[in-house]
């Protein structure tokens, strides 16, 4: 028992230390420094959109011009090859090819000029729309293609492609110039100014689109962040309550489950496990407390028992020893005195024997050293037999007994039931006063089915502050009176133990003309 209690004490101390460490870890986390996950998600989405738009603008600025220039070069080469083939077929200068020529110029946004060896214009995309001055500028540009303002981009045996800055118009041009199979010179030009303007327009559009995208992204991010953070916030609140040992909150998974919902289900299971574990810990603590109280109570009861038994046995042993020594020493030769001495010794021995028997019966009932055997029997013959045994004492005290002898079968251990009833009758005989009446009757039990045996004696009422102590071992309301008739203060404790073993109740209450003791049995 002692080792079990010490083990439970160590377990309880370990649990307290673990709880203190956990609380210290929880307090070490400062909620004020933690960022809200809503804003983290929201700002992350906005940042991703912003970076994406910025990269688009950067790539547009850096690579759109190059890409456009390569596209222009491919268009110029394709146009040259088409015109070269037409020259080989000798249809380039025919009126029937004029529409095809103009489509090539307009579809590719090109200015095309074909000149003869004497620099006279043989074919021009501008001849009907520009003045002779413009034609002269084109010819002049052809003559300036070799200066430092030109940057060679591509070259083969038929043509060259250069990037040319025309100082007269203040702009860059892509120029393809070469020869045709008929010996004429061809000049194909495309302005690069449109590329710069296209980049500017594209960047402005991207900037405007990015503003709209950021606005839409902000709305979407708000919705998405709330959708993501709502279950997380709920789980955070549940975990916070769990740190305060509140396990009532539960997470409800959504219709379309994901890892967060699985986490919520796991937290629910964790909450149930913790609640069960804490409940078991509380029960273990309660059991430990009960064991400690029981141990202390048992220790105190043992001390009280030894003290009371020693006190109760001290007087009869002293009397027996004293009178026996007197007889041994022949203190008197008078036969009557010797008989008196012997009667005292026998009487005190009987008192000791009665007390020992009461203690043995009480020990059997309280500690289960003997099993209680339930049987059904009529209580009336038992009471009649007890009254017959006590008849001489009843007559000597002039007591009138009123007993309702109506048959009353009960379920009980006959031996212990007889012990309890005998203690009630003996107690009633010795305390009967005034009219000196003892009444015995049965009545229905009050709280659950059964019968109640009532024993009344006409005597002084029991003080109210003593009633609750009557069932304690060795407790005596009137110690002098109890000693006078040889009572030990154990009889009512035996009655209480009998009732407890039968899972029934016993009690006492005062009446104007006496006291009633009662005990209940199953019937």
C-alpha positions in Angstrom: 0.0 0.0 0.0 2.8 2.4 1.0 4.8 1.6 -2.2 1.7 2.1 -4.4 1.0 5.5 -2.8 4.6 6.6 -3.2 4.6 5.6 -6.9 1.4 7.6 -7.4 3.0 10.6 -5.7 6.0 10.4 -8.0 3.7 10.1 -11.1 1.8 13.1 -9.9 5.0 15.1 -9.4 6.2 14.2 -12.9 2.8 15.3 -14.4 3.1 18.6 -12.6 6.6 19.2 -13.9 5.6 18.3 -17.5 2.6 20.7 -17.3 4.9 23.5 -16.0 7.4 22.9 -18.9 4.5 23.0 -21.5 3.1 26.2 -20.0 6.6 27.8 -20.1 7.0 26.9 -23.8 3.6 28.3 -24.6 4.4 31.6 -22.8 7.7 31.8 -24.7 5.8 32.3 -27.9 4.9 36.0 -28.2 1.6 36.3 -30.2 2.2 40.0 -30.7 5.3 39.3 -32.9 3.6 36.7 -35.1 2.4 37.9 -38.5 -1.2 37.2 -39.5 -1.3 34.5 -42.2 -4.0 36.4 -44.0 -1.7 39.3 -44.7 1.1 37.0 -45.6 -1.0 35.3 -48.3 -2.6 38.5 -49.5 0.7 40.4 -49.8 2.4 37.3 -51.4 -0.2 37.2 -54.2 0.1 40.9 -54.8 3.8 40.7 -54.9 3.7 37.8 -57.4 1.4 39.8 -59.6 3.7 42.9 -59.3 6.8 40.9 -60.1 5.2 39.2 -63.1 4.0 42.5 -64.5 7.4 44.1 -63.9 9.2 41.2 -65.7 6.8 41.6 -68.6 7.6 45.3 -68.9 11.3 44.6 -68.6 11.2 41.9 -71.2 9.0 44.0 -73.5 11.5 46.9 -73.2 14.6 44.8 -73.7 13.6 42.3 -76.3 10.5 43.6 -78.2 12.7 45.9 -80.3 15.1 43.0 -81.2 12.2 40.7 -81.9 10.5 43.3 -84.1 13.7 44.1 -86.0 14.2 40.3 -86.7 10.6 40.1 -88.0 11.2 43.2 -90.2 14.4 41.6 -91.6 12.5 38.4 -92.4 9.8 40.4 -94.1 12.3 42.3 -96.2 14.2 39.1 -97.2 10.9 37.4 -98.1 9.8 40.4 -100.2 13.2 40.6 -101.9 13.0 36.9 -102.8 9.5 37.4 -104.2 10.6 40.4 -106.3 13.8 38.6 -107.4 11.7 35.7 -108.7 9.4 38.1 -110.5 12.4 39.8 -112.1 13.8 36.4 -113.3 10.4 35.7 -114.9 10.4 39.1 -116.5 7.0 40.1 -115.0 8.2 42.5 -112.3 7.6 45.6 -114.4 4.4 44.6 -116.1 1.2 46.3 -115.2 -0.4 43.0 -114.4 2.1 42.6 -111.5 1.5 46.1 -110.1 -1.2 45.0 -107.7 1.0 42.2 -106.4 3.8 44.6 -105.9 1.6 47.1 -103.9 0.3 44.3 -101.8 3.8 43.3 -100.9 4.6 46.8 -99.9 1.4 47.4 -97.9 1.2 44.0 -96.2 4.8 44.3 -94.9 4.9 48.1 -94.4 7.9 48.5 -96.7 9.1 51.2 -99.0 10.6 49.6 -102.2 12.6 51.3 -104.9 14.1 49.7 -108.1 16.6 51.7 -110.1 18.4 51.2 -113.3 22.2 51.4 -113.6 21.9 55.1 -114.5 20.0 55.7 -111.2 16.8 56.3 -112.9 13.8 55.0 -111.1 12.4 51.9 -112.7 9.9 50.9 -110.0 8.8 52.6 -106.8 6.2 52.0 -104.1 6.1 55.7 -103.6 5.9 57.1 -107.1 2.3 57.9 -107.0 2.2 59.2 -103.4 5.3 61.2 -102.9 7.0 64.0 -104.7 10.2 63.9 -106.7 12.0 65.2 -103.7 11.2 62.0 -101.8 12.5 59.9 -104.6 15.7 61.9 -104.6 16.0 61.3 -100.8 15.7 57.6 -101.4 18.3 57.8 -104.1 20.5 59.9 -101.8 20.2 57.4 -99.0 21.3 54.7 -101.4 24.4 56.7 -102.1 25.1 57.2 -98.4 24.9 53.5 -97.4 28.6 53.1 -97.0 29.2 55.8 -94.3 29.8 55.2 -90.6 26.1 55.7 -89.8 25.3 52.4 -91.2 25.5 49.1 -89.3 25.7 45.9 -91.3 23.3 43.3 -90.0 23.2 40.6 -92.7 25.0 40.0 -96.0 25.2 37.6 -98.9 26.1 37.6 -102.6 22.7 39.2 -103.6 22.1 41.8 -101.0 23.1 43.5 -97.8 20.9 44.5 -94.8 22.0 47.5 -92.8 20.7 49.7 -90.0 20.8 53.2 -91.3 20.3 56.6 -89.6 18.8 59.1 -91.9 19.8 62.5 -90.8 17.4 64.2 -93.0 14.3 62.7 -91.3 16.1 62.1 -88.0 15.3 58.4 -87.7 16.6 54.8 -88.0 15.7 52.5 -90.9 16.4 49.0 -91.8 17.6 48.9 -95.4 18.1 46.0 -97.8 19.9 46.8 -101.0 21.1 44.5 -103.7 20.8 43.6 -107.3 18.1 41.8 -109.3 18.7 39.2 -112.1 18.0 41.9 -114.7 20.9 44.1 -113.4 18.8 46.7 -111.7 19.3 47.8 -108.1 16.7 47.2 -105.5 16.3 49.2 -102.3 13.8 48.0 -99.5 13.4 50.2 -96.5 11.4 49.9 -93.2 11.3 52.5 -90.5 12.4 51.5 -87.0 10.7 54.5 -85.3 7.5 52.4 -85.2 9.3 49.9 -83.1 10.1 52.4 -80.4 6.6 53.7 -80.4 5.2 50.2 -80.3 7.3 49.5 -77.2 6.1 52.7 -75.5 2.5 51.9 -76.3 2.9 48.3 -75.2 4.6 49.4 -71.9 1.8 51.9 -71.2 -0.8 49.2 -71.9 1.1 46.8 -69.7 1.2 49.4 -66.9 -2.5 50.0 -67.2 -3.2 46.3 -67.4 -1.0 45.7 -64.3 -3.0 48.2 -62.3 -6.2 46.5 -63.3 -4.6 43.1 -62.6 -3.4 44.2 -59.2 -6.9 45.4 -58.3 -8.4 42.1 -59.5 -5.6 40.2 -57.8 -6.3 42.1 -54.5 -10.0 41.1 -54.6 -9.0 37.5 -55.5 -6.3 37.5 -52.9 -8.7 38.7 -50.3 -11.2 35.9 -51.1 -8.5 33.3 -51.4 -6.6 34.4 -48.3 -9.8 34.3 -46.2 -10.7 30.9 -47.6 -7.3 29.5 -46.8 -6.9 31.3 -43.4 -10.4 30.7 -42.1 -9.9 27.0 -41.2 -6.3 27.8 -40.0 -7.6 30.6 -37.8 -10.3 28.2 -36.5 -7.6 25.5 -35.8 -5.5 28.2 -34.0 -8.4 29.1 -31.8 -9.1 25.5 -31.0 -5.4 24.9 -30.1 -5.5 28.0 -28.0 -8.5 26.7 -26.1 -6.7 23.3 -25.7 -3.8 25.1 -24.0 -6.3 26.2 -21.4 -7.7 22.6 -21.1 -10.9 23.5 -22.9 -11.7 20.5 -25.2 -15.3 21.4 -26.1 -14.4 23.1 -29.4 -14.3 20.8 -32.5 -13.2 21.4 -36.1 -15.8 20.7 -38.8 -14.2 19.6 -42.1 -15.4 21.3 -45.3 -17.2 19.5 -48.1 -14.0 19.3 -50.3 -11.4 18.2 -47.8 -7.7 18.9 -48.1 -4.6 18.7 -45.8 -5.9 21.5 -43.5 -9.1 19.5 -42.9 -7.1 16.4 -42.2 -5.1 18.4 -39.7 -8.4 19.5 -38.1 -9.6 15.9 -37.8 -6.3 15.0 -36.3 -6.6 17.9 -33.8 -10.1 16.7 -32.9 -8.6 13.2 -32.2 -5.8 14.8 -30.3 -8.3 16.9 -28.3 -10.3 13.7 -27.4 -7.1 11.9 -26.4 -5.9 14.8 -24.3 -9.3 15.1 -22.7 -9.3 11.4 -21.9 -5.7 11.5 -20.6 -6.4 14.5 -18.4 -9.5 12.9 -17.1 -7.5 9.8 -16.3 -4.9 12.0 -14.7 -7.5 13.8 -12.6 -9.0 10.4 -11.6 -5.5 9.2 -10.7 -4.9 12.3 -8.6 -8.3 11.8 -6.9 -7.4 8.2 -6.3 -4.0 9.3 -4.9 -5.7 11.8 -2.7 -8.2 9.3 -1.5 -5.4 6.8 -0.9 -3.4 9.3 1.1 -6.5 10.3 3.1 -7.3 6.6 3.6 -3.8 5.9 4.7 -3.8 8.8 7.1 -7.3 7.9 8.3 -6.3 4.2 8.7 -3.2 5.2 10.6 -5.3 7.5 12.9 -7.9 4.7 13.3 -5.2 2.3 14.2 -3.9 4.6 16.9 -7.4 5.4 18.2 -8.3 1.7 18.1 -5.2 0.7 20.1 -5.8 3.5 22.5 -9.4 2.6 23.0 -8.9 -1.1 23.3 -6.1 -0.5 25.8 -8.3 1.8 27.8 -11.3 -0.6 27.6 -9.2 -3.6 28.6 -7.2 -1.8 31.3 -10.0 -1.6 33.8 -11.3 -5.2 33.7 -7.7 -6.6 33.5 -6.8 -4.5 36.6 -9.9 -5.7 38.5 -9.3 -9.3 37.5 -5.7 -9.0 38.5 -6.5 -7.3 41.8 -9.2 -9.7 42.9 -7.2 -12.7 41.8 -4.2 -11.5 43.8 -6.5 -11.0 46.8 -7.8 -14.5 46.5 -4.2 -15.8 46.1 -3.0 -14.1 49.2 -6.1 -15.2 51.2 -7.1 -11.6 51.9 -10.3 -12.9 53.5 -11.4 -16.3 54.9 -15.1 -15.3 54.7 -16.8 -17.5 52.1 -19.1 -14.6 51.0 -16.1 -12.3 50.4 -14.4 -15.0 48.4 -17.6 -15.5 46.4 -17.8 -11.8 45.8 -14.2 -11.8 44.5 -14.9 -14.6 42.2 -18.1 -13.0 40.9 -16.2 -9.8 40.1 -13.5 -11.8 38.2 -16.1 -13.7 36.2 -18.2 -10.6 35.5 -15.1 -8.7 34.2 -14.0 -11.7 32.2 -17.5 -11.8 30.5 -17.2 -8.1 29.7 -13.8 -8.7 28.1 -15.1 -11.7 26.2 -18.2 -9.7 25.0 -16.0 -6.9 23.8 -13.6 -9.3 22.0 -16.5 -11.0 20.3 -17.9 -7.5 19.2 -14.4 -6.6 17.8 -14.1 -9.9 15.9 -17.6 -9.4 14.4 -16.8 -5.8 13.4 -13.4 -6.9 11.9 -15.2 -9.5 9.8 -17.7 -7.0 8.5 -15.3 -4.1 7.8 -12.3 -6.0 6.3 -14.1 -8.9 4.7 -12.3 -11.6 6.6 -15.5 -13.6 6.4 -18.0 -13.6 3.5 -21.5 -12.4 4.3 -23.9 -15.2 3.4 -27.3 -14.0 2.3 -30.4 -16.1 3.0 -34.1 -15.5 3.4 -35.5 -16.0 6.9 -38.3 -14.7 9.2 -37.0 -12.1 11.6 -39.7 -12.7 14.2 -38.3 -16.0 15.5 -34.9 -14.4 15.8 -36.2 -11.5 17.9 -38.2 -13.9 20.0 -35.1 -16.0 20.7 -33.1 -12.8 21.7 -35.9 -11.6 24.0 -36.0 -15.0 25.6 -32.3 -14.9 26.3 -32.7 -11.4 27.8 -35.9 -12.2 29.7 -34.2 -12.2 33.2 -32.5 -8.8 32.6 -35.8 -7.4 31.3 -37.7 -8.6 34.3 -35.1 -7.4 36.8 -35.3 -3.9 35.3 -39.2 -4.0 35.3 -39.3 -3.3 31.5 -42.5 -4.0 29.4 -41.8 -5.2 25.9 -44.4 -4.5 23.1 -43.5 -6.6 20.0 -45.6 -6.8 16.9 -45.1 -10.5 15.9 -46.4 -10.2 12.4 -44.3 -12.5 10.1 -41.6 -10.5 8.3 -39.2 -12.4 6.0 -35.9 -10.6 5.1 -32.7 -11.2 3.1 -29.6 -11.0 5.2 -26.8 -13.0 7.0 -28.7 -14.4 9.9 -25.7 -14.4 12.3 -24.8 -10.7 11.7 -28.5 -9.6 11.6 -28.9 -11.3 15.0 -25.8 -9.4 16.2 -27.2 -6.1 15.1 -30.7 -6.7 16.6 -29.2 -8.0 19.9 -27.1 -4.8 20.2 -30.3 -2.7 19.7 -32.2 -4.7 22.3 -29.3 -4.6 24.8 -28.9 -0.9 24.3 -32.7 -0.3 24.8 -32.8 -2.4 28.0 -30.0 -0.5 29.7 -31.3 2.9 28.7 -35.0 2.4 29.3 -36.3 4.9 31.9 -39.5 6.5 33.0 -42.3 4.1 31.8 -39.6 1.6 31.0 -41.2 0.5 27.7 -39.6 -1.2 24.7 -41.5 -1.4 21.5 -40.5 -3.4 18.5 -42.2 -3.1 15.1 -41.6 -3.2 11.4 -42.5 -0.6 8.7 -41.7 -0.1 4.9 -38.3 1.2 4.1 -38.3 4.8 2.9 -35.7 5.2 0.0 -35.9 1.8 -1.7 -38.1 -1.3 -1.3 -37.5 -3.2 1.9 -38.5 -3.3 5.5 -37.4 -1.2 8.5 -37.0 -2.7 12.0 -37.7 -0.1 14.7 -36.6 -0.5 18.4 -38.0 2.1 20.8 -37.1 2.6 24.4 -38.6 5.2 26.8 -35.5 7.0 28.0 -33.7 10.3 27.8 -33.3 11.8 24.3 -29.8 11.7 22.7 -28.1 15.1 22.4 -28.3 16.2 18.7 -24.5 16.8 18.6 -23.9 13.2 19.6 -26.2 11.5 17.1 -23.8 11.6 14.2 -21.0 10.1 16.4 -23.0 7.2 17.8 -21.8 4.8 15.1 -18.1 5.5 15.8 -16.1 2.9 17.6 -15.8 3.3 21.3 -18.0 6.4 21.3 -20.1 6.8 24.4 -22.7 9.5 25.2 -22.7 8.7 28.9 -19.5 6.9 29.8 -20.4 6.3 33.4 -23.7 4.7 32.5 -22.1 2.6 29.8 -19.4 1.4 32.1 -22.1 0.6 34.7 -23.8 -2.0 32.5 -20.6 -3.2 30.8 -20.9 -1.5 27.4 -17.8 -1.1 25.2 -19.0 1.5 22.7 -18.7 -1.1 19.8 -22.2 -2.4 19.5 -23.6 0.4 17.3 -20.5 0.3 15.1 -21.3 -3.4 14.5 -24.9 -2.4 13.5 -23.5 0.2 11.1 -21.1 -2.3 9.5 -24.0 -4.8 9.1 -26.1 -2.2 7.3 -23.2 -1.2 5.0 -22.5 -4.8 4.0 -26.2 -5.2 3.1 -26.1 -1.9 1.2 -28.9 -0.6 3.5 -29.1 2.2 6.1 -29.5 2.4 9.8 -30.2 5.4 12.1 -31.7 6.9 15.2 -34.1 9.7 16.1 -35.5 11.2 19.2 -39.2 11.2 20.2 -40.9 13.2 23.0 -41.0 10.1 25.2 -37.9 8.2 24.1 -35.5 7.2 21.4 -36.0 5.0 18.3 -33.1 3.0 16.6 -33.8 1.5 13.2 -32.1 -0.6 10.5 -33.4 -1.6 7.1 -33.3 -5.0 5.3 -34.2 -6.3 1.9 -37.4 -8.4 1.8 
